[in-house]
Amino acid sequence: MTYVQAVLPPKSMGVTYVLWFFFGLLGIHQFYMGKIGRGILYLLTGGVFGIMWIIDLFTIPGQLREVNAQRAVGIG
């Protein structure tokens, strides 16, 4: 029996930044990237009191590269 893994489409940088800008303190961009635990943390702490929200401005490209690489091989 052979299993075929579906290649998932990549997440968009533009969509992620729009979600970060408008809903970042609620963690919606983290949910979009599939990081549910981090999204819940942001939701409960206001983006960890706004500090992680600012850090995400610079780390989103790296986070997306990681998420999209996982999606390309069928993880996530």
Predicted model as a PDB file, atoms N, CA, C, CB and O in Angstrom, pLDDT in the B-factor column:
MODEL        1                                                                  
ATOM      1  N   MET A   1       0.842  -1.173   0.000  1.00 63.00           N  
ATOM      2  CA  MET A   1       0.000   0.000   0.000  1.00 63.00           C  
ATOM      3  C   MET A   1       0.893   1.244   0.000  1.00 63.00           C  
ATOM      4  CB  MET A   1      -0.961  -0.006   1.221  1.00 63.00           C  
ATOM      5  O   MET A   1       1.821   1.349   0.801  1.00 63.00           O  
ATOM      6  N   THR A   2       0.613   2.154  -0.876  1.00 67.00           N  
ATOM      7  CA  THR A   2       1.395   3.372  -1.010  1.00 67.00           C  
ATOM      8  C   THR A   2       0.577   4.562  -0.516  1.00 67.00           C  
ATOM      9  CB  THR A   2       1.838   3.581  -2.476  1.00 67.00           C  
ATOM     10  O   THR A   2      -0.598   4.715  -0.849  1.00 67.00           O  
ATOM     11  N   TYR A   3       1.227   5.393   0.280  1.00 68.00           N  
ATOM     12  CA  TYR A   3       0.580   6.605   0.753  1.00 68.00           C  
ATOM     13  C   TYR A   3       1.107   7.790  -0.040  1.00 68.00           C  
ATOM     14  CB  TYR A   3       0.814   6.806   2.269  1.00 68.00           C  
ATOM     15  O   TYR A   3       2.313   7.911  -0.254  1.00 68.00           O  
ATOM     16  N   VAL A   4       0.220   8.653  -0.469  1.00 66.00           N  
ATOM     17  CA  VAL A   4       0.603   9.852  -1.197  1.00 66.00           C  
ATOM     18  C   VAL A   4       0.314  11.043  -0.300  1.00 66.00           C  
ATOM     19  CB  VAL A   4      -0.156   9.966  -2.563  1.00 66.00           C  
ATOM     20  O   VAL A   4      -0.812  11.233   0.161  1.00 66.00           O  
ATOM     21  N   GLN A   5       1.344  11.840  -0.059  1.00 68.00           N  
ATOM     22  CA  GLN A   5       1.161  13.032   0.759  1.00 68.00           C  
ATOM     23  C   GLN A   5       0.800  14.200  -0.139  1.00 68.00           C  
ATOM     24  CB  GLN A   5       2.432  13.346   1.583  1.00 68.00           C  
ATOM     25  O   GLN A   5       1.414  14.408  -1.185  1.00 68.00           O  
ATOM     26  N   ALA A   6      -0.178  14.941   0.268  1.00 71.00           N  
ATOM     27  CA  ALA A   6      -0.585  16.114  -0.492  1.00 71.00           C  
ATOM     28  C   ALA A   6       0.356  17.276  -0.182  1.00 71.00           C  
ATOM     29  CB  ALA A   6      -2.052  16.496  -0.173  1.00 71.00           C  
ATOM     30  O   ALA A   6       0.687  17.533   0.975  1.00 71.00           O  
ATOM     31  N   VAL A   7       0.771  17.959  -1.220  1.00 81.00           N  
ATOM     32  CA  VAL A   7       1.575  19.161  -1.047  1.00 81.00           C  
ATOM     33  C   VAL A   7       0.612  20.313  -0.827  1.00 81.00           C  
ATOM     34  CB  VAL A   7       2.514  19.421  -2.282  1.00 81.00           C  
ATOM     35  O   VAL A   7      -0.242  20.599  -1.666  1.00 81.00           O  
ATOM     36  N   LEU A   8       0.762  20.965   0.306  1.00 87.00           N  
ATOM     37  CA  LEU A   8      -0.128  22.066   0.650  1.00 87.00           C  
ATOM     38  C   LEU A   8       0.392  23.366   0.049  1.00 87.00           C  
ATOM     39  CB  LEU A   8      -0.267  22.197   2.180  1.00 87.00           C  
ATOM     40  O   LEU A   8       1.604  23.569  -0.025  1.00 87.00           O  
ATOM     41  N   PRO A   9      -0.501  24.245  -0.379  1.00 91.00           N  
ATOM     42  CA  PRO A   9      -0.042  25.516  -0.953  1.00 91.00           C  
ATOM     43  C   PRO A   9       0.643  26.382   0.095  1.00 91.00           C  
ATOM     44  CB  PRO A   9      -1.217  26.279  -1.571  1.00 91.00           C  
ATOM     45  O   PRO A   9       0.294  26.315   1.274  1.00 91.00           O  
ATOM     46  N   PRO A  10       1.611  27.193  -0.315  1.00 94.00           N  
ATOM     47  CA  PRO A  10       2.331  28.037   0.652  1.00 94.00           C  
ATOM     48  C   PRO A  10       1.456  29.151   1.213  1.00 94.00           C  
ATOM     49  CB  PRO A  10       3.565  28.642  -0.001  1.00 94.00           C  
ATOM     50  O   PRO A  10       0.519  29.617   0.565  1.00 94.00           O  
ATOM     51  N   LYS A  11       1.778  29.557   2.409  1.00 96.00           N  
ATOM     52  CA  LYS A  11       1.108  30.701   3.037  1.00 96.00           C  
ATOM     53  C   LYS A  11       1.688  31.988   2.453  1.00 96.00           C  
ATOM     54  CB  LYS A  11       1.274  30.670   4.600  1.00 96.00           C  
ATOM     55  O   LYS A  11       2.861  32.035   2.085  1.00 96.00           O  
ATOM     56  N   SER A  12       0.871  33.016   2.371  1.00 97.00           N  
ATOM     57  CA  SER A  12       1.248  34.275   1.737  1.00 97.00           C  
ATOM     58  C   SER A  12       1.876  35.260   2.732  1.00 97.00           C  
ATOM     59  CB  SER A  12       0.030  34.908   1.083  1.00 97.00           C  
ATOM     60  O   SER A  12       1.379  35.454   3.841  1.00 97.00           O  
ATOM     61  N   MET A  13       2.974  35.869   2.303  1.00 97.00           N  
ATOM     62  CA  MET A  13       3.641  36.884   3.120  1.00 97.00           C  
ATOM     63  C   MET A  13       2.733  38.108   3.291  1.00 97.00           C  
ATOM     64  CB  MET A  13       4.992  37.297   2.479  1.00 97.00           C  
ATOM     65  O   MET A  13       2.628  38.660   4.386  1.00 97.00           O  
ATOM     66  N   GLY A  14       2.083  38.524   2.211  1.00 98.00           N  
ATOM     67  CA  GLY A  14       1.210  39.702   2.268  1.00 98.00           C  
ATOM     68  C   GLY A  14       0.044  39.512   3.213  1.00 98.00           C  
ATOM     69  O   GLY A  14      -0.260  40.389   4.021  1.00 98.00           O  
ATOM     70  N   VAL A  15      -0.614  38.361   3.113  1.00 98.00           N  
ATOM     71  CA  VAL A  15      -1.743  38.070   4.000  1.00 98.00           C  
ATOM     72  C   VAL A  15      -1.277  38.040   5.447  1.00 98.00           C  
ATOM     73  CB  VAL A  15      -2.407  36.727   3.623  1.00 98.00           C  
ATOM     74  O   VAL A  15      -1.953  38.557   6.337  1.00 98.00           O  
ATOM     75  N   THR A  16      -0.124  37.435   5.678  1.00 98.00           N  
ATOM     76  CA  THR A  16       0.395  37.340   7.049  1.00 98.00           C  
ATOM     77  C   THR A  16       0.642  38.723   7.634  1.00 98.00           C  
ATOM     78  CB  THR A  16       1.694  36.517   7.080  1.00 98.00           C  
ATOM     79  O   THR A  16       0.283  38.980   8.784  1.00 98.00           O  
ATOM     80  N   TYR A  17       1.251  39.620   6.858  1.00 98.00           N  
ATOM     81  CA  TYR A  17       1.518  40.970   7.370  1.00 98.00           C  
ATOM     82  C   TYR A  17       0.232  41.782   7.570  1.00 98.00           C  
ATOM     83  CB  TYR A  17       2.449  41.712   6.416  1.00 98.00           C  
ATOM     84  O   TYR A  17       0.149  42.577   8.506  1.00 98.00           O  
ATOM     85  N   VAL A  18      -0.761  41.592   6.709  1.00 98.00           N  
ATOM     86  CA  VAL A  18      -2.037  42.290   6.904  1.00 98.00           C  
ATOM     87  C   VAL A  18      -2.698  41.809   8.199  1.00 98.00           C  
ATOM     88  CB  VAL A  18      -2.986  42.058   5.688  1.00 98.00           C  
ATOM     89  O   VAL A  18      -3.194  42.611   8.992  1.00 98.00           O  
ATOM     90  N   LEU A  19      -2.697  40.490   8.398  1.00 98.00           N  
ATOM     91  CA  LEU A  19      -3.256  39.952   9.647  1.00 98.00           C  
ATOM     92  C   LEU A  19      -2.456  40.429  10.853  1.00 98.00           C  
ATOM     93  CB  LEU A  19      -3.281  38.413   9.609  1.00 98.00           C  
ATOM     94  O   LEU A  19      -3.028  40.760  11.892  1.00 98.00           O  
ATOM     95  N   TRP A  20      -1.123  40.465  10.712  1.00 97.00           N  
ATOM     96  CA  TRP A  20      -0.275  40.942  11.809  1.00 97.00           C  
ATOM     97  C   TRP A  20      -0.622  42.396  12.157  1.00 97.00           C  
ATOM     98  CB  TRP A  20       1.227  40.821  11.429  1.00 97.00           C  
ATOM     99  O   TRP A  20      -0.754  42.739  13.332  1.00 97.00           O  
ATOM    100  N   PHE A  21      -0.769  43.242  11.141  1.00 97.00           N  
ATOM    101  CA  PHE A  21      -0.995  44.665  11.384  1.00 97.00           C  
ATOM    102  C   PHE A  21      -2.346  44.920  12.061  1.00 97.00           C  
ATOM    103  CB  PHE A  21      -0.917  45.437  10.069  1.00 97.00           C  
ATOM    104  O   PHE A  21      -2.427  45.669  13.034  1.00 97.00           O  
ATOM    105  N   PHE A  22      -3.410  44.289  11.536  1.00 97.00           N  
ATOM    106  CA  PHE A  22      -4.745  44.582  12.049  1.00 97.00           C  
ATOM    107  C   PHE A  22      -5.144  43.731  13.256  1.00 97.00           C  
ATOM    108  CB  PHE A  22      -5.749  44.389  10.958  1.00 97.00           C  
ATOM    109  O   PHE A  22      -5.873  44.199  14.130  1.00 97.00           O  
ATOM    110  N   PHE A  23      -4.675  42.492  13.307  1.00 97.00           N  
ATOM    111  CA  PHE A  23      -5.127  41.577  14.356  1.00 97.00           C  
ATOM    112  C   PHE A  23      -3.977  40.910  15.100  1.00 97.00           C  
ATOM    113  CB  PHE A  23      -6.018  40.519  13.761  1.00 97.00           C  
ATOM    114  O   PHE A  23      -4.177  39.889  15.758  1.00 97.00           O  
ATOM    115  N   GLY A  24      -2.778  41.472  15.004  1.00 95.00           N  
ATOM    116  CA  GLY A  24      -1.593  40.846  15.563  1.00 95.00           C  
ATOM    117  C   GLY A  24      -1.618  40.673  17.060  1.00 95.00           C  
ATOM    118  O   GLY A  24      -1.121  39.670  17.573  1.00 95.00           O  
ATOM    119  N   LEU A  25      -2.184  41.626  17.774  1.00 95.00           N  
ATOM    120  CA  LEU A  25      -2.231  41.509  19.232  1.00 95.00           C  
ATOM    121  C   LEU A  25      -3.152  40.381  19.669  1.00 95.00           C  
ATOM    122  CB  LEU A  25      -2.690  42.824  19.856  1.00 95.00           C  
ATOM    123  O   LEU A  25      -3.076  39.916  20.806  1.00 95.00           O  
ATOM    124  N   LEU A  26      -4.021  39.940  18.768  1.00 96.00           N  
ATOM    125  CA  LEU A  26      -4.896  38.805  19.054  1.00 96.00           C  
ATOM    126  C   LEU A  26      -4.307  37.495  18.547  1.00 96.00           C  
ATOM    127  CB  LEU A  26      -6.266  39.028  18.433  1.00 96.00           C  
ATOM    128  O   LEU A  26      -4.876  36.430  18.785  1.00 96.00           O  
ATOM    129  N   GLY A  27      -3.177  37.560  17.855  1.00 96.00           N  
ATOM    130  CA  GLY A  27      -2.494  36.357  17.393  1.00 96.00           C  
ATOM    131  C   GLY A  27      -3.062  35.732  16.138  1.00 96.00           C  
ATOM    132  O   GLY A  27      -2.741  34.586  15.826  1.00 96.00           O  
ATOM    133  N   ILE A  28      -3.898  36.453  15.409  1.00 97.00           N  
ATOM    134  CA  ILE A  28      -4.544  35.878  14.236  1.00 97.00           C  
ATOM    135  C   ILE A  28      -3.513  35.458  13.189  1.00 97.00           C  
ATOM    136  CB  ILE A  28      -5.533  36.879  13.632  1.00 97.00           C  
ATOM    137  O   ILE A  28      -3.711  34.451  12.509  1.00 97.00           O  
ATOM    138  N   HIS A  29      -2.432  36.196  13.046  1.00 97.00           N  
ATOM    139  CA  HIS A  29      -1.399  35.810  12.077  1.00 97.00           C  
ATOM    140  C   HIS A  29      -0.725  34.506  12.480  1.00 97.00           C  
ATOM    141  CB  HIS A  29      -0.350  36.920  11.943  1.00 97.00           C  
ATOM    142  O   HIS A  29      -0.289  33.743  11.618  1.00 97.00           O  
ATOM    143  N   GLN A  30      -0.636  34.243  13.774  1.00 97.00           N  
ATOM    144  CA  GLN A  30      -0.065  32.978  14.237  1.00 97.00           C  
ATOM    145  C   GLN A  30      -1.010  31.816  13.921  1.00 97.00           C  
ATOM    146  CB  GLN A  30       0.225  33.037  15.754  1.00 97.00           C  
ATOM    147  O   GLN A  30      -0.564  30.748  13.501  1.00 97.00           O  
ATOM    148  N   PHE A  31      -2.293  32.020  14.118  1.00 97.00           N  
ATOM    149  CA  PHE A  31      -3.264  30.998  13.750  1.00 97.00           C  
ATOM    150  C   PHE A  31      -3.190  30.728  12.245  1.00 97.00           C  
ATOM    151  CB  PHE A  31      -4.694  31.430  14.158  1.00 97.00           C  
ATOM    152  O   PHE A  31      -3.239  29.574  11.820  1.00 97.00           O  
ATOM    153  N   TYR A  32      -3.075  31.781  11.444  1.00 97.00           N  
ATOM    154  CA  TYR A  32      -2.985  31.634   9.987  1.00 97.00           C  
ATOM    155  C   TYR A  32      -1.786  30.780   9.594  1.00 97.00           C  
ATOM    156  CB  TYR A  32      -2.890  33.011   9.313  1.00 97.00           C  
ATOM    157  O   TYR A  32      -1.882  29.973   8.669  1.00 97.00           O  
ATOM    158  N   MET A  33      -0.669  30.942  10.277  1.00 96.00           N  
ATOM    159  CA  MET A  33       0.525  30.163   9.970  1.00 96.00           C  
ATOM    160  C   MET A  33       0.465  28.755  10.549  1.00 96.00           C  
ATOM    161  CB  MET A  33       1.750  30.873  10.491  1.00 96.00           C  
ATOM    162  O   MET A  33       1.372  27.953  10.327  1.00 96.00           O  
ATOM    163  N   GLY A  34      -0.599  28.448  11.289  1.00 95.00           N  
ATOM    164  CA  GLY A  34      -0.757  27.111  11.842  1.00 95.00           C  
ATOM    165  C   GLY A  34      -0.124  26.923  13.206  1.00 95.00           C  
ATOM    166  O   GLY A  34       0.001  25.796  13.685  1.00 95.00           O  
ATOM    167  N   LYS A  35       0.275  28.012  13.831  1.00 96.00           N  
ATOM    168  CA  LYS A  35       0.900  27.956  15.153  1.00 96.00           C  
ATOM    169  C   LYS A  35      -0.177  28.224  16.206  1.00 96.00           C  
ATOM    170  CB  LYS A  35       2.078  28.993  15.272  1.00 96.00           C  
ATOM    171  O   LYS A  35      -0.293  29.328  16.739  1.00 96.00           O  
ATOM    172  N   ILE A  36      -0.955  27.187  16.487  1.00 97.00           N  
ATOM    173  CA  ILE A  36      -2.135  27.329  17.338  1.00 97.00           C  
ATOM    174  C   ILE A  36      -1.757  27.693  18.775  1.00 97.00           C  
ATOM    175  CB  ILE A  36      -2.949  26.036  17.326  1.00 97.00           C  
ATOM    176  O   ILE A  36      -2.376  28.573  19.374  1.00 97.00           O  
ATOM    177  N   GLY A  37      -0.760  27.032  19.323  1.00 97.00           N  
ATOM    178  CA  GLY A  37      -0.350  27.319  20.700  1.00 97.00           C  
ATOM    179  C   GLY A  37       0.109  28.756  20.874  1.00 97.00           C  
ATOM    180  O   GLY A  37      -0.261  29.422  21.841  1.00 97.00           O  
ATOM    181  N   ARG A  38       0.913  29.229  19.937  1.00 96.00           N  
ATOM    182  CA  ARG A  38       1.387  30.608  20.002  1.00 96.00           C  
ATOM    183  C   ARG A  38       0.230  31.580  19.794  1.00 96.00           C  
ATOM    184  CB  ARG A  38       2.486  30.852  18.953  1.00 96.00           C  
ATOM    185  O   ARG A  38       0.192  32.647  20.408  1.00 96.00           O  
ATOM    186  N   GLY A  39      -0.707  31.213  18.931  1.00 97.00           N  
ATOM    187  CA  GLY A  39      -1.881  32.055  18.706  1.00 97.00           C  
ATOM    188  C   GLY A  39      -2.709  32.218  19.971  1.00 97.00           C  
ATOM    189  O   GLY A  39      -3.178  33.313  20.281  1.00 97.00           O  
ATOM    190  N   ILE A  40      -2.884  31.126  20.697  1.00 97.00           N  
ATOM    191  CA  ILE A  40      -3.633  31.192  21.956  1.00 97.00           C  
ATOM    192  C   ILE A  40      -2.877  32.048  22.970  1.00 97.00           C  
ATOM    193  CB  ILE A  40      -3.877  29.769  22.527  1.00 97.00           C  
ATOM    194  O   ILE A  40      -3.483  32.842  23.690  1.00 97.00           O  
ATOM    195  N   LEU A  41      -1.559  31.889  23.025  1.00 97.00           N  
ATOM    196  CA  LEU A  41      -0.748  32.715  23.934  1.00 97.00           C  
ATOM    197  C   LEU A  41      -0.930  34.195  23.616  1.00 97.00           C  
ATOM    198  CB  LEU A  41       0.747  32.329  23.835  1.00 97.00           C  
ATOM    199  O   LEU A  41      -1.138  35.000  24.524  1.00 97.00           O  
ATOM    200  N   TYR A  42      -0.855  34.561  22.345  1.00 96.00           N  
ATOM    201  CA  TYR A  42      -1.040  35.958  21.948  1.00 96.00           C  
ATOM    202  C   TYR A  42      -2.441  36.437  22.300  1.00 96.00           C  
ATOM    203  CB  TYR A  42      -0.785  36.131  20.442  1.00 96.00           C  
ATOM    204  O   TYR A  42      -2.622  37.552  22.788  1.00 96.00           O  
ATOM    205  N   LEU A  43      -3.431  35.585  22.049  1.00 96.00           N  
ATOM    206  CA  LEU A  43      -4.812  35.946  22.315  1.00 96.00           C  
ATOM    207  C   LEU A  43      -5.027  36.258  23.792  1.00 96.00           C  
ATOM    208  CB  LEU A  43      -5.743  34.828  21.873  1.00 96.00           C  
ATOM    209  O   LEU A  43      -5.738  37.204  24.130  1.00 96.00           O  
ATOM    210  N   LEU A  44      -4.422  35.474  24.662  1.00 97.00           N  
ATOM    211  CA  LEU A  44      -4.618  35.654  26.103  1.00 97.00           C  
ATOM    212  C   LEU A  44      -3.757  36.759  26.709  1.00 97.00           C  
ATOM    213  CB  LEU A  44      -4.330  34.367  26.810  1.00 97.00           C  
ATOM    214  O   LEU A  44      -4.083  37.278  27.776  1.00 97.00           O  
ATOM    215  N   THR A  45      -2.649  37.128  26.035  1.00 97.00           N  
ATOM    216  CA  THR A  45      -1.729  38.103  26.628  1.00 97.00           C  
ATOM    217  C   THR A  45      -1.562  39.379  25.801  1.00 97.00           C  
ATOM    218  CB  THR A  45      -0.385  37.465  26.822  1.00 97.00           C  
ATOM    219  O   THR A  45      -0.706  40.208  26.111  1.00 97.00           O  
ATOM    220  N   GLY A  46      -2.372  39.542  24.752  1.00 95.00           N  
ATOM    221  CA  GLY A  46      -2.238  40.737  23.917  1.00 95.00           C  
ATOM    222  C   GLY A  46      -0.899  40.776  23.206  1.00 95.00           C  
ATOM    223  O   GLY A  46      -0.192  41.784  23.240  1.00 95.00           O  
ATOM    224  N   GLY A  47      -0.558  39.666  22.560  1.00 93.00           N  
ATOM    225  CA  GLY A  47       0.732  39.621  21.855  1.00 93.00           C  
ATOM    226  C   GLY A  47       1.892  39.646  22.821  1.00 93.00           C  
ATOM    227  O   GLY A  47       2.933  40.243  22.549  1.00 93.00           O  
ATOM    228  N   VAL A  48       1.700  38.981  23.973  1.00 93.00           N  
ATOM    229  CA  VAL A  48       2.657  39.006  25.085  1.00 93.00           C  
ATOM    230  C   VAL A  48       3.008  40.467  25.387  1.00 93.00           C  
ATOM    231  CB  VAL A  48       3.953  38.172  24.744  1.00 93.00           C  
ATOM    232  O   VAL A  48       4.157  40.907  25.355  1.00 93.00           O  
ATOM    233  N   PHE A  49       1.917  41.174  25.682  1.00 95.00           N  
ATOM    234  CA  PHE A  49       1.976  42.585  26.083  1.00 95.00           C  
ATOM    235  C   PHE A  49       2.572  43.482  24.997  1.00 95.00           C  
ATOM    236  CB  PHE A  49       2.790  42.726  27.357  1.00 95.00           C  
ATOM    237  O   PHE A  49       3.166  44.519  25.293  1.00 95.00           O  
ATOM    238  N   GLY A  50       2.409  43.074  23.746  1.00 95.00           N  
ATOM    239  CA  GLY A  50       2.856  43.885  22.613  1.00 95.00           C  
ATOM    240  C   GLY A  50       4.304  43.674  22.214  1.00 95.00           C  
ATOM    241  O   GLY A  50       4.710  44.088  21.128  1.00 95.00           O  
ATOM    242  N   ILE A  51       5.080  43.043  23.062  1.00 97.00           N  
ATOM    243  CA  ILE A  51       6.511  42.867  22.779  1.00 97.00           C  
ATOM    244  C   ILE A  51       6.718  41.882  21.634  1.00 97.00           C  
ATOM    245  CB  ILE A  51       7.257  42.379  24.037  1.00 97.00           C  
ATOM    246  O   ILE A  51       7.445  42.178  20.686  1.00 97.00           O  
ATOM    247  N   MET A  52       6.087  40.719  21.714  1.00 96.00           N  
ATOM    248  CA  MET A  52       6.246  39.718  20.660  1.00 96.00           C  
ATOM    249  C   MET A  52       5.610  40.185  19.358  1.00 96.00           C  
ATOM    250  CB  MET A  52       5.634  38.385  21.093  1.00 96.00           C  
ATOM    251  O   MET A  52       6.058  39.813  18.273  1.00 96.00           O  
ATOM    252  N   TRP A  53       4.567  40.999  19.466  1.00 95.00           N  
ATOM    253  CA  TRP A  53       3.925  41.560  18.277  1.00 95.00           C  
ATOM    254  C   TRP A  53       4.934  42.395  17.488  1.00 95.00           C  
ATOM    255  CB  TRP A  53       2.693  42.421  18.670  1.00 95.00           C  
ATOM    256  O   TRP A  53       4.991  42.297  16.262  1.00 95.00           O  
ATOM    257  N   ILE A  54       5.725  43.212  18.176  1.00 97.00           N  
ATOM    258  CA  ILE A  54       6.759  44.020  17.524  1.00 97.00           C  
ATOM    259  C   ILE A  54       7.857  43.120  16.967  1.00 97.00           C  
ATOM    260  CB  ILE A  54       7.357  45.046  18.514  1.00 97.00           C  
ATOM    261  O   ILE A  54       8.316  43.337  15.846  1.00 97.00           O  
ATOM    262  N   ILE A  55       8.282  42.122  17.723  1.00 97.00           N  
ATOM    263  CA  ILE A  55       9.331  41.206  17.264  1.00 97.00           C  
ATOM    264  C   ILE A  55       8.885  40.476  16.001  1.00 97.00           C  
ATOM    265  CB  ILE A  55       9.689  40.190  18.371  1.00 97.00           C  
ATOM    266  O   ILE A  55       9.695  40.227  15.108  1.00 97.00           O  
ATOM    267  N   ASP A  56       7.598  40.132  15.922  1.00 97.00           N  
ATOM    268  CA  ASP A  56       7.078  39.443  14.742  1.00 97.00           C  
ATOM    269  C   ASP A  56       7.241  40.268  13.471  1.00 97.00           C  
ATOM    270  CB  ASP A  56       5.616  39.102  14.944  1.00 97.00           C  
ATOM    271  O   ASP A  56       7.348  39.702  12.383  1.00 97.00           O  
ATOM    272  N   LEU A  57       7.261  41.572  13.585  1.00 97.00           N  
ATOM    273  CA  LEU A  57       7.476  42.425  12.414  1.00 97.00           C  
ATOM    274  C   LEU A  57       8.739  41.999  11.669  1.00 97.00           C  
ATOM    275  CB  LEU A  57       7.577  43.907  12.833  1.00 97.00           C  
ATOM    276  O   LEU A  57       8.778  42.031  10.439  1.00 97.00           O  
ATOM    277  N   PHE A  58       9.760  41.606  12.406  1.00 98.00           N  
ATOM    278  CA  PHE A  58      11.043  41.245  11.808  1.00 98.00           C  
ATOM    279  C   PHE A  58      11.206  39.743  11.597  1.00 98.00           C  
ATOM    280  CB  PHE A  58      12.163  41.752  12.673  1.00 98.00           C  
ATOM    281  O   PHE A  58      12.031  39.324  10.784  1.00 98.00           O  
ATOM    282  N   THR A  59      10.440  38.930  12.310  1.00 98.00           N  
ATOM    283  CA  THR A  59      10.638  37.475  12.232  1.00 98.00           C  
ATOM    284  C   THR A  59       9.621  36.753  11.351  1.00 98.00           C  
ATOM    285  CB  THR A  59      10.586  36.890  13.610  1.00 98.00           C  
ATOM    286  O   THR A  59       9.773  35.556  11.106  1.00 98.00           O  
ATOM    287  N   ILE A  60       8.601  37.437  10.874  1.00 98.00           N  
ATOM    288  CA  ILE A  60       7.591  36.777  10.035  1.00 98.00           C  
ATOM    289  C   ILE A  60       8.203  36.134   8.793  1.00 98.00           C  
ATOM    290  CB  ILE A  60       6.523  37.779   9.616  1.00 98.00           C  
ATOM    291  O   ILE A  60       7.823  35.009   8.472  1.00 98.00           O  
ATOM    292  N   PRO A  61       9.124  36.773   8.075  1.00 98.00           N  
ATOM    293  CA  PRO A  61       9.684  36.091   6.894  1.00 98.00           C  
ATOM    294  C   PRO A  61      10.325  34.736   7.225  1.00 98.00           C  
ATOM    295  CB  PRO A  61      10.720  36.984   6.232  1.00 98.00           C  
ATOM    296  O   PRO A  61      10.123  33.767   6.493  1.00 98.00           O  
ATOM    297  N   GLY A  62      11.075  34.662   8.292  1.00 98.00           N  
ATOM    298  CA  GLY A  62      11.691  33.404   8.696  1.00 98.00           C  
ATOM    299  C   GLY A  62      10.659  32.382   9.141  1.00 98.00           C  
ATOM    300  O   GLY A  62      10.770  31.197   8.826  1.00 98.00           O  
ATOM    301  N   GLN A  63       9.655  32.847   9.875  1.00 97.00           N  
ATOM    302  CA  GLN A  63       8.597  31.943  10.309  1.00 97.00           C  
ATOM    303  C   GLN A  63       7.859  31.359   9.105  1.00 97.00           C  
ATOM    304  CB  GLN A  63       7.614  32.674  11.235  1.00 97.00           C  
ATOM    305  O   GLN A  63       7.539  30.170   9.081  1.00 97.00           O  
ATOM    306  N   LEU A  64       7.590  32.206   8.103  1.00 97.00           N  
ATOM    307  CA  LEU A  64       6.894  31.732   6.913  1.00 97.00           C  
ATOM    308  C   LEU A  64       7.742  30.768   6.097  1.00 97.00           C  
ATOM    309  CB  LEU A  64       6.480  32.902   6.053  1.00 97.00           C  
ATOM    310  O   LEU A  64       7.218  29.802   5.543  1.00 97.00           O  
ATOM    311  N   ARG A  65       9.040  31.016   6.014  1.00 97.00           N  
ATOM    312  CA  ARG A  65       9.915  30.076   5.301  1.00 97.00           C  
ATOM    313  C   ARG A  65       9.829  28.702   5.941  1.00 97.00           C  
ATOM    314  CB  ARG A  65      11.380  30.576   5.296  1.00 97.00           C  
ATOM    315  O   ARG A  65       9.745  27.690   5.246  1.00 97.00           O  
ATOM    316  N   GLU A  66       9.851  28.666   7.268  1.00 96.00           N  
ATOM    317  CA  GLU A  66       9.772  27.400   7.991  1.00 96.00           C  
ATOM    318  C   GLU A  66       8.426  26.716   7.762  1.00 96.00           C  
ATOM    319  CB  GLU A  66       9.997  27.628   9.488  1.00 96.00           C  
ATOM    320  O   GLU A  66       8.379  25.521   7.469  1.00 96.00           O  
ATOM    321  N   VAL A  67       7.338  27.465   7.891  1.00 96.00           N  
ATOM    322  CA  VAL A  67       5.993  26.909   7.705  1.00 96.00           C  
ATOM    323  C   VAL A  67       5.825  26.409   6.276  1.00 96.00           C  
ATOM    324  CB  VAL A  67       4.912  27.965   8.034  1.00 96.00           C  
ATOM    325  O   VAL A  67       5.311  25.312   6.062  1.00 96.00           O  
ATOM    326  N   ASN A  68       6.254  27.205   5.293  1.00 96.00           N  
ATOM    327  CA  ASN A  68       6.087  26.807   3.898  1.00 96.00           C  
ATOM    328  C   ASN A  68       6.964  25.616   3.535  1.00 96.00           C  
ATOM    329  CB  ASN A  68       6.403  27.975   2.982  1.00 96.00           C  
ATOM    330  O   ASN A  68       6.567  24.800   2.703  1.00 96.00           O  
ATOM    331  N   ALA A  69       8.147  25.492   4.137  1.00 95.00           N  
ATOM    332  CA  ALA A  69       8.986  24.325   3.900  1.00 95.00           C  
ATOM    333  C   ALA A  69       8.311  23.060   4.446  1.00 95.00           C  
ATOM    334  CB  ALA A  69      10.372  24.520   4.548  1.00 95.00           C  
ATOM    335  O   ALA A  69       8.349  22.006   3.811  1.00 95.00           O  
ATOM    336  N   GLN A  70       7.701  23.175   5.613  1.00 93.00           N  
ATOM    337  CA  GLN A  70       6.982  22.037   6.193  1.00 93.00           C  
ATOM    338  C   GLN A  70       5.790  21.664   5.330  1.00 93.00           C  
ATOM    339  CB  GLN A  70       6.520  22.357   7.624  1.00 93.00           C  
ATOM    340  O   GLN A  70       5.527  20.484   5.098  1.00 93.00           O  
ATOM    341  N   ARG A  71       5.069  22.674   4.854  1.00 91.00           N  
ATOM    342  CA  ARG A  71       3.893  22.412   4.014  1.00 91.00           C  
ATOM    343  C   ARG A  71       4.297  21.781   2.680  1.00 91.00           C  
ATOM    344  CB  ARG A  71       3.111  23.717   3.763  1.00 91.00           C  
ATOM    345  O   ARG A  71       3.540  20.990   2.118  1.00 91.00           O  
ATOM    346  N   ALA A  72       5.475  22.120   2.172  1.00 91.00           N  
ATOM    347  CA  ALA A  72       5.919  21.585   0.893  1.00 91.00           C  
ATOM    348  C   ALA A  72       6.179  20.077   0.954  1.00 91.00           C  
ATOM    349  CB  ALA A  72       7.174  22.307   0.442  1.00 91.00           C  
ATOM    350  O   ALA A  72       6.083  19.380  -0.056  1.00 91.00           O  
ATOM    351  N   VAL A  73       6.503  19.591   2.133  1.00 88.00           N  
ATOM    352  CA  VAL A  73       6.743  18.152   2.290  1.00 88.00           C  
ATOM    353  C   VAL A  73       5.552  17.449   2.928  1.00 88.00           C  
ATOM    354  CB  VAL A  73       7.994  17.912   3.132  1.00 88.00           C  
ATOM    355  O   VAL A  73       5.625  16.261   3.244  1.00 88.00           O  
ATOM    356  N   GLY A  74       4.454  18.179   3.119  1.00 82.00           N  
ATOM    357  CA  GLY A  74       3.238  17.560   3.616  1.00 82.00           C  
ATOM    358  C   GLY A  74       3.070  17.567   5.113  1.00 82.00           C  
ATOM    359  O   GLY A  74       2.187  16.884   5.632  1.00 82.00           O  
ATOM    360  N   ILE A  75       3.893  18.322   5.829  1.00 81.00           N  
ATOM    361  CA  ILE A  75       3.758  18.453   7.280  1.00 81.00           C  
ATOM    362  C   ILE A  75       3.014  19.743   7.563  1.00 81.00           C  
ATOM    363  CB  ILE A  75       5.153  18.437   7.996  1.00 81.00           C  
ATOM    364  O   ILE A  75       3.389  20.798   7.051  1.00 81.00           O  
ATOM    365  N   GLY A  76       1.973  19.678   8.366  1.00 70.00           N  
ATOM    366  CA  GLY A  76       1.271  20.887   8.746  1.00 70.00           C  
ATOM    367  C   GLY A  76       0.231  21.237   7.786  1.00 70.00           C  
ATOM    368  O   GLY A  76      -0.460  22.240   7.963  1.00 70.00           O  
TER     369      GLY A  76                                                      
ENDMDL                                                                          
END                                                                             
